[in-house]
Structures are given as structure tokens and as C-alpha cells.
Amino acid sequence: MSESQKKHRYSKETKLEAIRRVLENNEAVQSVVDDLGIRHRDNIYEWIKKYQKNGEAAFDRSLGRPKKGETSSTTEEKVDRLQIEVDALKKYLEISRQKEAKQNFK
């Protein structure tokens, strides 16, 4: 991978500064890009979208896998929702099979 193709990572502070300058100070995105040394202006637009959706928490990052028992609440919530969905589908299949059996019995 060439130097220009390497992914660059920016700190949470850099991202928040860029967002603040664009949203609060109404600075031009290109000006912020040049001043902070950000490689692509699209980065700022993506950061703004994430910030507007999740606030500062959008940029909290933990590297590596979570330790056993330290899954995020969003993952646990997804598992719970999926388990409810699976249970509902199982019940639906059971009812469908019972109806089919009654129809075949007649």
C-alpha cells in the first residue's frame, strides 16, 4: 500500500474540533481540512453525520475485542430483539403446522 493509500486515523479531539469549527463557527470545510491536515474533506462530512446521530459517543473507540462479559448494551439489545423474533417465528410455524394438520385430517 502506498503512502497516499494508507488509512489515516484521527483522534476524537481532532474530529470534534473539525465538527465544532464547521457547525458552530461556520468555517468552510476546506479551510478546516487544510488547517488540521485532514486528507479528505469527505471525512468531515462523515464525522458530522455520525456526530448528529450519536453525539460525541460516536467517536469513542475501544480497540480489540471486548473482554468476556463486556459486550455493549447495544449488542445485548440486538440479541434480545432477535431472540424475541426467533420465538415468534417458532410459534408461527407451530400454529401453521397445526392448521395444516387439521386441514389434512379432514
C-alpha positions in Angstrom: 0.0 0.0 0.0 1.5 3.3 -1.0 1.8 6.2 1.4 -1.1 8.1 -0.1 -3.3 5.0 0.1 -2.7 4.3 3.8 -5.7 4.9 6.1 -5.2 7.8 8.5 -6.7 7.8 11.9 -7.7 11.0 13.6 -8.2 11.4 17.3 -11.6 12.1 18.8 -10.4 15.6 19.7 -9.4 16.3 16.1 -12.8 15.1 14.8 -14.7 17.1 17.4 -12.7 20.2 16.7 -13.3 19.9 13.0 -17.0 19.4 13.6 -17.2 22.4 16.0 -15.4 24.7 13.6 -17.7 23.8 10.7 -21.0 23.7 12.6 -20.6 26.3 15.3 -18.1 28.7 13.8 -19.4 28.3 10.2 -15.9 27.8 8.8 -15.5 26.4 5.3 -14.9 22.7 5.3 -11.9 23.1 3.0 -10.4 25.7 5.4 -10.7 23.2 8.3 -9.3 20.4 6.2 -6.2 22.4 5.3 -5.7 23.8 8.8 -6.0 20.4 10.6 -4.2 18.4 7.9 -7.1 16.1 7.2 -6.6 14.2 4.0 -10.1 14.3 2.6 -13.0 16.7 3.1 -15.4 13.8 2.9 -14.1 12.7 6.3 -15.5 15.8 7.9 -18.9 15.3 6.3 -19.0 11.7 7.6 -17.9 12.8 11.1 -20.7 15.4 11.1 -23.3 12.7 10.2 -22.0 10.4 13.0 -22.0 13.3 15.4 -25.5 14.4 14.6 -26.7 10.8 15.0 -24.8 9.7 18.2 -23.1 12.8 19.6 -19.6 12.6 21.0 -20.1 9.0 21.8 -19.9 8.3 18.0 -16.1 8.7 18.3 -15.5 6.6 21.4 -13.4 3.7 20.3 -12.1 0.7 22.1 -9.5 -1.3 20.2 -9.7 -5.0 20.0 -12.4 -7.4 21.1 -14.4 -6.7 24.2 -13.4 -8.9 27.2 -15.7 -11.8 28.1 -18.8 -10.4 29.7 -18.1 -6.8 28.5 -20.4 -6.8 25.4 -22.0 -3.5 24.7 -25.6 -2.9 25.7 -26.5 -2.4 22.0 -25.3 -5.9 21.2 -27.2 -7.3 24.1 -30.3 -5.4 23.0 -29.9 -6.8 19.5 -29.6 -10.3 20.8 -32.8 -9.8 22.9 -34.7 -8.5 19.9 -33.5 -11.3 17.7 -34.5 -13.9 20.4 -38.0 -12.4 20.6 -38.2 -12.6 16.8 -37.0 -16.3 16.7 -39.5 -17.2 19.4 -42.3 -15.5 17.5 -41.3 -17.3 14.3 -41.2 -20.7 16.1 -44.8 -20.0 17.4 -45.9 -19.0 13.9 -44.5 -22.3 12.5 -46.2 -24.3 15.2 -49.6 -22.7 14.5 -49.1 -23.1 10.8 -48.3 -26.8 11.2 -51.3 -27.3 13.4 -53.6 -25.7 10.9 -52.1 -27.8 8.1 -52.5 -31.0 10.1 -56.2 -30.1 10.8 -56.8 -29.5 7.1 -55.1 -32.8 6.1 -57.1 -34.7 8.7 -60.5 -33.6 7.3 
